[in-house]
Amino acid sequence: MSSDAVGTTSPISSAHVEVARLGRGLSTLLRITRMNLRHPRQVAFAFGSTIVAAILQILIPQLLGRAVDQTQIVIRGGVMGTAAEQTLWTTALLLLAVSALRGLCTMAQNYFAEAVGHHVAYELRLACYDKIQRLSFSFHDRVHSGDLITLGMLDLDGVRTYFSTALVRLLLLTMLIGIGAYTMISTDPVLGVVALSFVPFVAWRSSVTQLRLRATWLELQERLSLLSRVMEENLAGIRVVRAFSAQAYEMLKFDRASKNALDLAHDQVDVYVPNTSAMTLSFFFALGLVLLIGCNKLIAGEIRVGTLTTFLAFMTILQMPVRQVGLMVNAFARASTCGSRIFGLLDQDITIRDAPGARAIEISGGTLRFDNVSFSYSGTGNSAVLKNITFEARRGETIAIVGPPGSGKSTMAHLIPRFYDVTGGTITLDGQDIRGVTLATLRKAIVVVQQDAFLFTTTIENNIAYGDPWAKEQRIERASESAQLHNYILGLPAGYETVVGERGVSLSGGQRQRLTIARTMMLRPSIVVFDDSTAAIDAATEQRIRATIRRLAKDRVTIVIAHRLNSLMHADQILFVDNGEIVERGTHQELLAKRGRYKALYDLQLRSGDDIVIAYRGAP
Ligand SMILES: Nc1ncnc2c1ncn2[C@@H]1O[C@H](COP(=O)(O)OP(=O)(O)OP(=O)(O)O)[C@@H](O)[C@H]1O
């Protein structure tokens, strides 16, 4: 048990953890900064316009002070007054020009800073999407798709805003506070210190507020992600929900998740409101003190009205940036957390990939061989799902796999296109270990027709031609004919142009299956695995598809996984799998003659109405 778990963490070890976390945070920020710097022109324009905007902003209080002094001289009148009137006009025009120019510079700063952020977000979005396409199935088994969507939306936004709200703001605040403090203290040290007295307090409270809000914000993100997961699952399983009349239960689940998010939103208000008031109070307190001391100094003739005006204007100008120190600190912290999550995904090891020097697969005889194959999802020898599987299938042969639910049939199918890698033994295709050939050529040669028929939200034609988008119309039609779908499609008002999928025409389970079979037939694979893919099809249609599959099986290896024995009786070899092992093998006749598990299942299926699972258990 770790020391953390028993609550005896030593201060030294927790300090190490903190240092390690800080190191990781810094390296993440450096990595994001490097990505920003890959856009040097926009970065230079953003920083350049920030520097000019800051200098112009600092000029404004000084021009105001001068204008007030000149106004006093004008009011006094006389020759001096007439001369001052001219200068006052110049100062006023200068003030206008400086303000306008500062506005333009701030616009340029925002424009270029946002542009840098958006470019970086675009690059990261593509990199993440590309990585998700290539990551192994074992990764997708572990990570919920809702979490990946959160990563794509919220975390990317945290990195996108890093340049504008952290780096550019750091430069702006350093210049404004630094030059502002220097100008005020060098003009009048006492008044300068009093005027700046609110800065440390506001900067501190603003940082604390933002960091506390951030902690709750992260928690809120977790809770919102849970909320979207609940919603996603509800929508995906809407038929199950309705069938079980579980709306009230689902509503309760959603309400609970929603309430959790609401509680946290209340906590955020509790942090935000008192701290904002304290910051405002401290600013006005400092402003009052400056007025009090400034007026005394004015009466004593130590400073001019213009100087006091400059101080008050400086304070007003500084107030906003100082309050934003917290936003800046938060932007650094947010970018560090969001960035580390994104880089965590990008740095994921792709376990299933081309081996160094992998070559394109060469199909000659088209012989598939499992040699003493074992497999476990955890990657270790423990809890093996498959044990010592050995069989061979030659071109033109059909191998059928049958066995109780959970016995490992689909797992066997998933090992052939390397959705997972074997943990022991080898799988070869024409003598080439499938781990030594390129994945792209392997997966063109081997296609698995899955149990759940997934369709994209596009036309029937595009769905069928998914593996070969440039295929000619006749080929698409031939594929759908062989899947017994052509006549049905012609009967639809838009024919092959009918949009299917989530927002399109609904197809029945059987029609969806036939469409995926047509999609597979387009690829002309050397090995095709039908993973219980005719389960949702009525017996008559299944028989017609089976005839087609048999015709197609002539020049390829066909593997059929099915529970209905009439789908696989014709196979050249039937493997009866139980608990990850082949317990019986042979042709239909041979297996019947053995009078073992297969025969028991066959007898049961002859007597319609019995439960298939009883037969699996009731082996003689
Ligand atoms: N992605 C996965 N991660 C971990 N374990 C898994 C995964 N997929 C399947 N399993 C486990 O592996 C075992 C074999 O599953 P598999 O899907 O291969 O069985 P099957 O014979 O095809 O079952 P069915 O006939 O119900 O489709 C089961 O115990 C299952 O729980």
Ligand as a Chemical Component Dictionary entry (heavy atoms), coordinates in Angstrom:
data_LIG
# 
_chem_comp.id                   LIG 
_chem_comp.type                 NON-POLYMER 
_chem_comp.pdbx_formal_charge   0 
_chem_comp.three_letter_code    LIG 
# 
loop_
_chem_comp_atom.comp_id 
_chem_comp_atom.atom_id 
_chem_comp_atom.alt_atom_id 
_chem_comp_atom.type_symbol 
_chem_comp_atom.charge 
_chem_comp_atom.model_Cartn_x 
_chem_comp_atom.model_Cartn_y 
_chem_comp_atom.model_Cartn_z 
_chem_comp_atom.pdbx_ordinal 
LIG N1  N1  N 0 -12.230 -5.301  -25.093 1  
LIG C1  C1  C 0 -12.208 -6.229  -24.133 2  
LIG N2  N2  N 0 -11.507 -6.036  -23.003 3  
LIG C2  C2  C 0 -11.476 -6.951  -22.034 4  
LIG N3  N3  N 0 -12.125 -8.136  -22.097 5  
LIG C3  C3  C 0 -12.836 -8.395  -23.201 6  
LIG C4  C4  C 0 -12.928 -7.462  -24.280 7  
LIG N4  N4  N 0 -13.704 -7.999  -25.248 8  
LIG C5  C5  C 0 -14.090 -9.213  -24.796 9  
LIG N5  N5  N 0 -13.576 -9.449  -23.572 10 
LIG C6  C6  C 0 -13.737 -10.688 -22.772 11 
LIG O1  O1  O 0 -13.151 -11.748 -23.497 12 
LIG C7  C7  C 0 -13.938 -12.909 -23.420 13 
LIG C8  C8  C 0 -14.259 -13.401 -24.835 14 
LIG O2  O2  O 0 -15.083 -12.442 -25.461 15 
LIG P1  P1  P 0 -15.543 -12.585 -26.979 16 
LIG O3  O3  O 0 -16.269 -11.357 -27.361 17 
LIG O4  O4  O 0 -14.387 -12.981 -27.809 18 
LIG O5  O5  O 0 -16.535 -13.815 -26.863 19 
LIG P2  P2  P 0 -17.531 -14.425 -27.957 20 
LIG O6  O6  O 0 -17.316 -15.895 -27.912 21 
LIG O7  O7  O 0 -17.357 -13.755 -29.261 22 
LIG O8  O8  O 0 -18.914 -14.052 -27.311 23 
LIG P3  P3  P 0 -20.344 -13.815 -28.046 24 
LIG O9  O9  O 0 -20.762 -15.108 -28.650 25 
LIG O10 O10 O 0 -21.235 -13.425 -26.928 26 
LIG O11 O11 O 0 -20.132 -12.711 -29.035 27 
LIG C9  C9  C 0 -15.172 -12.549 -22.609 28 
LIG O12 O12 O 0 -14.955 -12.991 -21.297 29 
LIG C10 C10 C 0 -15.216 -11.042 -22.651 30 
LIG O13 O13 O 0 -15.744 -10.538 -21.456 31 
# 
loop_
_chem_comp_bond.comp_id 
_chem_comp_bond.atom_id_1 
_chem_comp_bond.atom_id_2 
_chem_comp_bond.value_order 
_chem_comp_bond.pdbx_ordinal 
LIG N1  C1  SING 1  
LIG C1  N2  SING 2  
LIG C1  C4  DOUB 3  
LIG N2  C2  DOUB 4  
LIG C2  N3  SING 5  
LIG N3  C3  DOUB 6  
LIG C3  C4  SING 7  
LIG C3  N5  SING 8  
LIG C4  N4  SING 9  
LIG N4  C5  DOUB 10 
LIG C5  N5  SING 11 
LIG N5  C6  SING 12 
LIG C6  O1  SING 13 
LIG C6  C10 SING 14 
LIG O1  C7  SING 15 
LIG C7  C8  SING 16 
LIG C7  C9  SING 17 
LIG C8  O2  SING 18 
LIG O2  P1  SING 19 
LIG P1  O3  DOUB 20 
LIG P1  O4  SING 21 
LIG P1  O5  SING 22 
LIG O5  P2  SING 23 
LIG P2  O6  DOUB 24 
LIG P2  O7  SING 25 
LIG P2  O8  SING 26 
LIG O8  P3  SING 27 
LIG P3  O9  DOUB 28 
LIG P3  O10 SING 29 
LIG P3  O11 SING 30 
LIG C9  O12 SING 31 
LIG C9  C10 SING 32 
LIG C10 O13 SING 33 
# 
